[in-house]
């Protein structure tokens, strides 16, 4: 049974598996968070005994409180379908989000421009400070997005986690809504949209569209609030399909395979030095869609151990019976 097997992993200290090399065919700015071996002992059956909320919360507590995370800061929030809190730890604490910032850029673009918006050919690419081409995998530039609809561009942004494409969309927000290609204008537009969604203004600091800048900050509360707002948006189908799918594509292609979470998690990864993040949606075995955000900063253990711990927690959520 899932909870029994996962509890055994918790008690055993969740030893990190060997890291599988990232395939060259999958360009990603989140490369270090992508490779993963299957989670040992995690059942892939969607018909396994549903797990109660209390069991899951205790197991997640055990996962996040392992001694190897003594220096780390976790920011976690899991919400039920009506926005009710199922699990929280430092949910309002500002954290460096890495590529989870792309969720803000993509969501605001959908809200402000609409899924059928077509990029014009007048944008001038904003430079990314302190970056090199190898950070971005396959290059997408203004020629790629020109005359493409936003609904077709978003999967190219979110699934492989393309930094330059995020900045292209970020600058387009400024161009379309403020008439100038200025980073501060784009950030102001995003702040206004977050206010419309009633996200507390102390829950974010925005410096770019991609999350590459470590001066960006988001809280788990902000990310889940945004994700819930998108669930109510008329473009939710476009949004949901653009996110990486566990065990299937994008930066989640090698994660949570052969578990109850495979195919049932749509979420955005995030990875920088000593930063890991995963935020999105998980459909439980009883068909309930939960919204979650896991952020981890300032860890000294290998990053793969953090990634695997997050995955184990999400697998637990996938096995949950919300009615239990």
N, C-alpha and C positions, 0 to 999 in steps of 0.2 A: 504494500500500500504506500501511496506517495508520501504521506506525512511521516510514516515510520522510516522509510528509506532516507528522506531528507533530514529527519532528526538525527539519524546515524551519521550523516555527513557533518551536521553541526557539531555533534559530540566529538567527532574525529578531528575537528579543527579545519575542515574543508581544505585539504591539501591541494594546491594548484596543480593542474595537469600540465603536461609538456605543451609548449607553444608550437602550434602548427604554422609554418611560413605563410605569409599572405600571398595569394596568387597574383601574378602580375597583371592579369586580365581584369582586376577589380580596383580601379583607381579610387583613392579615398584619402581625405585629410584625417580620417580617424583610423588609420591603418593599424595602430597598435592595439585598438580595442576590438578589431574584427576577428582575428583567428581564435579558435577555441575548439577543444575536443568535446565530445558529448558529455553531458553531466552524468557522472557515475551514479547509478541507482535511481535515476529519474524516469518514471514510467511514461511512455508515450501514449498510453491509452486514454481516450477522452471518456471512457466508461468506468474508469477507476473510481473507488469510493470517494465522493466529494469530501473535502477537508473543511472543518469548521473554522470560523474567523479566529477564535481564541487560540487554536492550535497554530495557525499561520502567524499571528502576531508574536507569539512566544518564540517561534522558530526564527522569524526575521530578527527579533531582538538578539537572539543567540548568535546569528550570523554576523551582525554588525558590531557586536561587542567582543569579538575575538581579540585576544591580546595583540595580534599582529597589526591591528588598527588602532593601537594606543595613541598614536600621534595624529590620526586622521580625524577629520570632521565630516560627519554625514548630515545631509539635508534630505529628508525623505517625506513624501506625502502620498498616500493612496486614498482615493475617493471612490465612493459608490456611485451608482448611476444618477442619483439625485444630488450629488455633491456632498454627501455625508462622509465624514472622516472615518476610515477603517483603520488607518495606521499613520502615525506621524512621529517624526524625530527631527527637531530643529527646522521645522517646515518653513518658518519665516526668515531664517538666517540667510544672508546674502552669501552666495558661493560663486566662484569662477565656473561658468557653465561650459566652456569650450564650445563645441559645435551645436550644443543645445540652443545657442543664440540664433541659429538658423530657423528654429521654430518660430521665433518672434518675427524675423524677416519675412518668412513665407506666409505666416498667418496675416500679418498686416498687409502684405501685398494682395492677398486674396480679398480681404475686406475693403481695401481702398481702391483697387484696380479692377477686381472681378476676374473670374477664371478665363474669360474670353478676351481679355486685354492682350493686344499685340504690341510687342516691343518695337519702337521706332529706331531709325538708324542714326539718331542724333546724339546718342549717349556717348560720353567720353569716360573710359574706364578709370575709376579711382584707384590710385596705387595702394597696395597693401604694404604697410611699413614692416621692415625687418623680416622679409620673407624671401624665399628662393623658389624657383620653379618646381623643384622636387617635392615641395610641400603639397602640391595640388594634383598630382597624378596627371591624367589626361586633361589638356587645357581646353577650357571653354572661354571664349571671348565674345565681344560684341557681335561678331559675325555669326556666332552660333544662335544667339537669341533673337537676332533681327528678324522681324516679321513672324515670329513664333508666338503662339498663344501661351499665356501664363500656365494654363492647365497642362500643357505639354512640357513646359520648362521645369515645373516643380519636381517631378520625379528625377530629373537630371541633377537637380540641386540636392534633394534630401536623401535619396537612396545611396549615392556614392559619396555624399557630403563634400560638395564642391565649393571651396572658399571663394574663388574668383567669381563664380556664378552668383554666389550670395551677395558679393559686393556689387555686382552688376544690377541685381534686383534692388539692393539698398539705394544705389544712386538713382535708379529709375523712379523710385518713390519720391525722391527729392525733385527730380526733373518734372515729373507729372503733377505733383501737388504744390511745389514751391517755385517751379520755373528755373531752378538753379541746381547744379550738380555739386552740392556741398554736404559733407558728411554730417555736420551739425543739424542741417535742415532735415535730413533723412531721420536722424535720431529723434528730432522734435515731432515728426509725423508719427513715428512709432509710439512715442510717449502719449500723444493725443489719443491714438487708437486704444492703447492699453487703458487709458482713463475711461473711454467709452465702455470698455469691458469691465469697468470698476475694479481694476487691478490696483492695489494700494501703491502710491507713487514711491514709497520707500522700499518697494520690493524689487527694484531693478536699477541698474546703471548701464546705459547703452553707449558703446564707443564705436562699434562697427556692425556690419551685417552678418559676418561669418562666425564670430566667436574666437577668431585667432588672437585678438588683442586680450591680454590677461587683465586689462582694466575693465572688462565687462563683468557685470555681476547680475545674477538672477537668484531668486529663491525657489525652492520646490513649490511653494504656495503660488508664486507667480506663474510658473510653468503649468501646473495643473489647472489654474484658473483660466489660462489661455486655451488649454486643450479642451476644457469644458465649453468655453465660448465657441470654439470651432465646431463642437458637436451640434450646437444649435444653429450653425450657419447653413445657409442654403447650398454652399459649395462644399459641405462636409465630405461628400463622396469623392470629390477631387482631392481634397486634403488627405483623407484616409488612405487612398490608393497610392499617394505619392510617398508615404512613409516606408522605410525599410520593414520587411516582414521576416520574423524570426525563422531561421532555417531555410529561407527561400531566396532572398535577394539583398542587394545593397550591402551596407556595413553589418547587417545581421545574418548574412548568408551562412556563416559557419557557427552561429550561436543558437543555443537551445534546441539543436537538432535532436531527434529521437526522444523528445520530452513531450509532456502534455501541453507545453507552450508553443510547440512548432506550428506555424501558420496562424496562430491565434494571438500574436503580439505584433502590433504595428507601432514602432517607436523610433525615436531619433537618438543616435549615439553621440557621445562627445569624448574627446581624448586630447589632452595636452600633458606635458610633464607634471606628474603628481596630481592630475585631474582626470576623473572619469565621470560620465553621466549617461543616463538612459531615461528618457521620458516619453510617454505615449499611452497606448491603450492595450489592455489585455482582456480577452474574452474568457471567462471562467467555464468550468465543465457544466455548469447549470445555465449557460447562455447569457450571463450578466457581463456587461462591458464595464470594466473599471478603468479609471484614469490614474496614472501614477507618475512620479518623478523621483529618481534616485540620483543624488549628486554626492560625490566624494572628493574632498580636497585635502591636500597636505599629508598624504600617506607616504610611508617610507618602504612599505612592502612592495614587491614586484607588481606592476600594473595589472598583469594578467590575473593575479589573485583577486584584485578588486573587481575586475570585469566578471570573473566567474562567480564571485559572491553576489553581485547584482543579479546575474542570470539565475542563480539558485533562488533568490528571493522572488523573482518574477515567475519562475516555474511554480513556486509555492502558491502564488496568487492565481495562476492559471488553474490549479487544482482545487480552488476554493469553491465552496457552496455558500453563497451569500445569505441564503435563507437559514443556514445552520446556526 
